[in-house]
Amino acid sequence: MTTDLMNPTDTAVDQSKINFIKQVIAKDRTDNEITLMLHMASKYNLDPLLGEIYLLPFKGNVARPYVSCAGMLAAANHTGMFDGIETELHYSEDGKILGCTCRVWRKDAAHPFQTTVLMSEYNSGRSLWADKPATMIVKVAQMHGLRLAFGLSGLYIQEEFDRADTSRYEPLNHGVKERKRIEEPVDDGEEAF
């Protein structure tokens, strides 16, 4: 059944697939929400039954598809061009995390794709952001790097959104328009970015 759900040649999702997803993992979701998720799953060869892609409700109980970190890595691996990922945390002199740089290598590119995200743009101070800030900012940096390197448009992880303040479906810092230079040194004495 999973392979049939993910058939990338399907242009339409039949009602039996929608009903199956409703019964198994999305009981309270609408047909349109499930159809959108299955479209994204098909486009990037992701499996909702493995949790690679899922629906997350926002204000007004409208759900939007999200991917897990494993789903984003699976999408990159499915291209056959993924050749590695590396992250580097940046700290202030007093040990505060300032941001994270991610480099993603493709087999068909001479240089890695690199992106940097700032803690101040994502840290909500709640939940895991309060308990595990390094883990969270690394996830966000990796997802930015994978999107950049593989053109994975429309795929976002939950950690990129501030659910409490989001009434529209725009990720924080989507389509980076402006970056602030951090003038505080990293551990080796060089400028962070």
C-alpha positions as CSV (number, residue, x, y, z in Angstrom):
1,M,0.0,0.0,0.0
2,T,2.8,2.5,0.8
3,T,4.4,2.2,-2.6
4,D,1.0,2.7,-4.2
5,L,0.4,5.8,-2.1
6,M,3.7,7.3,-3.2
7,N,3.5,6.6,-6.9
8,P,5.0,9.7,-8.5
9,T,3.2,9.2,-11.8
10,D,-0.2,9.7,-10.2
11,T,-1.6,13.1,-11.0
12,A,-4.7,12.6,-8.8
13,V,-5.2,11.1,-5.5
14,D,-8.1,8.7,-5.3
15,Q,-10.6,8.7,-2.4
16,S,-9.5,5.3,-1.2
17,K,-6.0,6.7,-0.5
18,I,-7.5,9.7,1.3
19,N,-9.7,7.4,3.4
20,F,-6.8,5.1,4.3
21,I,-4.7,8.1,5.5
22,K,-7.6,9.4,7.5
23,Q,-8.1,6.1,9.2
24,V,-4.4,5.5,10.0
25,I,-2.7,8.9,10.7
26,A,-5.0,11.9,10.0
27,K,-8.4,11.2,11.6
28,D,-9.6,14.8,11.9
29,R,-8.1,16.2,8.7
30,T,-10.0,17.3,5.6
31,D,-9.8,15.6,2.2
32,N,-8.1,18.7,0.8
33,E,-5.4,18.7,3.5
34,I,-4.7,15.1,3.0
35,T,-4.6,15.5,-0.8
36,L,-2.0,18.3,-0.4
37,M,0.1,16.2,1.8
38,L,-0.1,13.2,-0.6
39,H,0.9,15.5,-3.5
40,M,4.0,16.7,-1.6
41,A,4.7,13.1,-0.6
42,S,4.5,12.0,-4.2
43,K,6.6,14.9,-5.5
44,Y,9.5,14.1,-3.2
45,N,8.9,10.4,-2.7
46,L,8.2,10.7,1.0
47,D,6.2,8.2,3.0
48,P,3.5,9.5,5.4
49,L,3.2,6.1,7.1
50,L,6.9,6.4,8.2
51,G,6.4,9.9,9.5
52,E,8.5,11.5,6.7
53,I,5.7,13.9,6.0
54,Y,2.7,14.7,8.2
55,L,0.0,17.3,8.8
56,L,0.2,19.9,11.5
57,P,-2.8,22.1,12.4
58,F,-2.4,25.8,12.8
59,K,-4.8,28.5,14.0
60,G,-8.3,27.8,12.9
61,N,-7.4,24.1,12.9
62,V,-6.3,24.2,9.3
63,A,-3.4,21.8,8.7
64,R,-0.3,22.1,6.5
65,P,2.1,19.4,5.4
66,Y,5.5,19.3,7.2
67,V,8.4,17.0,6.9
68,S,10.5,15.4,9.6
69,C,14.2,15.8,9.5
70,A,14.4,12.2,8.3
71,G,12.0,13.0,5.5
72,M,14.1,16.0,4.4
73,L,17.2,13.8,4.3
74,A,15.2,11.1,2.5
75,A,14.2,13.6,-0.2
76,A,17.8,14.7,-0.6
77,N,19.0,11.0,-0.8
78,H,16.3,10.2,-3.4
79,T,18.0,12.6,-5.8
80,G,21.1,10.3,-5.9
81,M,23.3,13.4,-5.6
82,F,23.5,13.8,-1.8
83,D,27.1,13.6,-0.8
84,G,27.2,14.8,2.8
85,I,26.2,17.4,5.4
86,E,28.2,19.3,8.0
87,T,27.1,21.8,10.7
88,E,29.0,24.2,12.8
89,L,27.6,26.0,15.8
90,H,28.7,29.6,16.5
91,Y,29.0,30.9,20.1
92,S,29.5,34.2,21.8
93,E,32.3,34.8,24.2
94,D,30.0,34.0,27.1
95,G,29.0,30.7,25.6
96,K,25.6,31.7,24.1
97,I,24.7,30.1,20.8
98,L,24.6,32.7,18.1
99,G,23.8,30.6,15.1
100,C,24.7,27.6,13.0
101,T,26.3,27.2,9.5
102,C,25.4,24.2,7.4
103,R,27.3,22.9,4.4
104,V,25.7,20.4,2.0
105,W,27.7,18.5,-0.6
106,R,26.3,17.3,-3.9
107,K,28.1,14.7,-6.1
108,D,27.6,17.0,-9.1
109,A,28.9,20.2,-7.5
110,A,32.5,21.4,-7.0
111,H,31.8,23.3,-3.8
112,P,29.3,22.8,-1.0
113,F,26.1,24.8,-0.6
114,Q,26.4,26.8,2.6
115,T,23.8,28.6,4.7
116,T,23.8,30.2,8.1
117,V,20.9,30.7,10.4
118,L,20.8,32.9,13.4
119,M,19.5,31.8,16.8
120,S,17.7,35.1,17.3
121,E,15.5,34.4,14.2
122,Y,14.2,31.0,15.4
123,N,14.5,30.6,19.1
124,S,11.0,30.8,20.6
125,G,12.3,30.1,24.1
126,R,9.6,27.5,24.5
127,S,9.6,23.7,24.6
128,L,12.7,22.1,23.0
129,W,14.1,25.5,22.1
130,A,14.5,26.2,25.8
131,D,15.8,22.7,26.7
132,K,17.9,21.8,23.6
133,P,18.7,25.0,21.7
134,A,21.8,23.6,19.9
135,T,19.8,20.6,18.6
136,M,17.1,22.8,17.4
137,I,19.2,25.4,15.5
138,V,21.2,22.6,13.9
139,K,18.0,21.1,12.6
140,V,16.9,24.4,11.1
141,A,20.4,25.0,9.5
142,Q,20.4,21.6,8.0
143,M,16.9,22.0,6.5
144,H,17.9,25.4,5.0
145,G,21.0,23.7,3.6
146,L,19.2,20.8,2.1
147,R,16.5,23.1,0.5
148,L,19.2,25.2,-1.0
149,A,21.3,22.3,-2.4
150,F,18.4,20.3,-3.7
151,G,15.6,22.8,-4.5
152,L,13.2,21.1,-2.1
153,S,10.6,23.8,-2.3
154,G,7.6,23.6,0.0
155,L,9.2,21.3,2.5
156,Y,9.6,22.8,6.0
157,I,10.1,21.3,9.4
158,Q,8.0,22.3,12.4
159,E,10.9,23.9,14.1
160,E,11.0,26.7,11.4
161,F,7.7,28.1,12.5
162,D,6.6,29.9,15.5
163,R,3.1,28.3,15.8
164,A,1.9,30.7,18.5
165,D,2.4,33.8,16.2
166,T,1.7,32.3,12.8
167,S,-1.7,32.9,11.3
168,R,-0.4,32.5,7.7
169,Y,1.7,29.7,6.3
170,E,5.0,31.5,5.9
171,P,8.1,30.1,7.4
172,L,10.3,32.4,9.5
173,N,13.1,33.8,7.3
174,H,11.8,32.2,4.1
175,G,13.7,33.6,1.1
176,V,16.4,35.3,3.2
177,K,16.3,39.0,2.3
178,E,18.6,40.4,5.0
179,R,21.3,39.0,7.2
180,K,22.8,40.7,10.2
181,R,26.5,40.3,10.6
182,I,27.5,39.0,14.1
183,E,30.5,40.8,15.2
184,E,31.2,38.6,18.2
185,P,34.0,36.1,17.8
186,V,33.6,32.3,17.6
187,D,35.7,30.0,19.7
188,D,38.8,30.3,17.4
189,G,38.8,34.1,17.5
190,E,37.6,34.6,14.0
191,E,34.4,36.4,13.1
192,A,31.3,34.1,13.2
193,F,30.0,34.8,9.7
